[in-house]
Amino acid sequence: GVVDRPKASAAGFAYSEALAALTADAWSVENLNGFLENPKGFAPGTKMAFAGLKKSEDRADLIAYLATIN
């Protein structure tokens, strides 16, 4: 249920101010790609410690997988 879900909308999760400020937008394929490539560059101030997936094929595979999960 991540793809096309509003950002920072999962109940009970303590989002960083950087992501909480983006709630008017959704996790589109393009947004997910940008975040997964470089979380700190996409949302400066995010608490995400993940460095990102540099290979576009890896990001595409992950997003395709996420799109299958409700």
Buried (B, 14 or more C-beta within 10 A) or exposed (E): EBBEEEBBBEEEEEBBEBBEBBEEEBBBBEBBBBBBBBBBEBBEEBEBEEEBBEEEEEBBEBBEEBBEEE
